[in-house]
Amino acid sequence: MAHPWLTVGRVMVTNQTRYTSGYSTIVLIAGVLMSTIATIAVAAEAGHQLNELWMPAPLFGVVMFVLFTALAIVTFSFRDVANRHAEKAEAYAREHGAQQHH
């Protein structure tokens, strides 16, 4: 028969609740902090490698603005499409009845 609880190290897990001691939490935070500090130290010693952009940085913003403006114009051109063909919709409704088939 399975036990309703399980103890691993200093962590006890029961059904839907997890209990940890304060010591385990401090050790976990200290480990993450030390790992982060070590990563930063290695990155600082490695130096920097600069890759040149293939066009000036502000031009990227201009290109994206033009692109999104063009997409907005395309989207705006589809406004009120259903009302442009209201006659066809009414003719279809008359031929097939008021019921809509999905």
N, C-alpha and C positions, 0 to 999 in steps of 0.2 A: 504494500500500500504506500502511495506517495505521501510525503510529508507536506503539510500546507505551507511550510516555510523552508527557506534555503539560506544557509549562511556561508558566505565566501569571504575569507579574510575578515575585514572589519565592516563588511556591508551585509545587511540582512534584508532580503526581499521577501515580502509576503503578498499574496494575491495581487492587488493593484497598488500597493503602497511600498515605497522604497525608503528605508531608513539608513542614513549614513552617519558615522560619527564625525565630529568636528575635525578630528585628526586626519581622516581620509580626505576630506575636502581641502584642507590646508596643503597636504602633500600633493594633491592633484593640481591645485593652483600654482604651487611652487614649481612643479615639473613643467607645466606649460610656460611659465614665466622664464625659466632657465632655458628652455628650448628656443623661445623667441629671442632672448638675448644672444644666444649662440648663433642663431641665423643672422641676426643683424650684424654681429661682429664679423662673420665670414663674408657677408656682402660688402661691408665697409673695406675690408682688406683686398677684395678682388678688384677694385677699381671700377671705372665706368667705361662702357663702350657706347659711343653715340652713333646712332644710325641716322643718316640724312634722310629727310622726307623727300619724296619725288616731286612735290610741289610745295609752295609756301603754305604754312599752317593756316593763315586766315582764309586761303582759297578753299580749303576743305569745307569751311562753314558756308562760303558762298555757293559752292557746288551743291551742298545738301539743301540749302534754302531754295535754290532753283529746282532741284529734284522734287522736293515736297510741294512747292508751288505748282509744278506741272501735275503732280498727282492730285492735288486739291482741285485743279481745274477739270481734270478728267472726272473726278467724283462729282463735282458740281454740275457737270454736263448731264448727268443721269437724274437730276431732280425732276420731279413731276412726270416721270415717264408713264406711269399708270394712267394719268389723266389725258395724256396725248392720244391714247388708244381707247378712250371711253366708249366710242361707238362700237368698236369690235367686241369689247367686253359685254356691252348690252345686247348685241346680236347673239353672242354665244349664250348668254343667260336665257334669252328668249327661245333659242333652239333646243337647249338642253334642260330647260326648266330652272327653277330657282335653287335647286339643290347643287351643292358643289361636291365633286368627287375627289377624294384625296388619294 
